[in-house]
Amino acid sequence: MKAKRIFYDKAVLPDGSIVEMTIWQLPKPSSERPHGLKYSLFYGRDGLRIVGYDNERGKSDHKHMGEVETRYRFVSVEKLVADFLADVERATNERNA
């Protein structure tokens, strides 16, 4: 069985920035992805990532805030999306301040 996309959403905001979220269900959990999910959540503009959450191979769960990368503690899909959108809102407010 291959990975199955279980969630996808993309929005282009009025200022031209993009919010794109994709989550896949993996065939089985692994040591890097014990929750059995692969995900990529992106917020950016003009080709630059402003906020990103992902769990690419070799890095496990982590997030990007601008150029700073930190570990992320995955709890659930709902919390992942809520945390990401809160960081998007925070970054948007900082950019517009």
HELIX and SHEET records of a PDB file:
HELIX    1   1 VAL A   77  ASN A   96  1                                  20    
SHEET    1   A 6 LYS A   4  VAL A  12  0                                        
SHEET    2   A 6 ILE A  18  GLN A  25 -1                                        
SHEET    3   A 6 LEU A  37  ARG A  45 -1                                        
SHEET    4   A 6 LEU A  48  ASP A  54 -1                                        
SHEET    5   A 6 HIS A  62  MET A  65 -1                                        
SHEET    6   A 6 VAL A  68  ARG A  71 -1                                        
END                                                                             
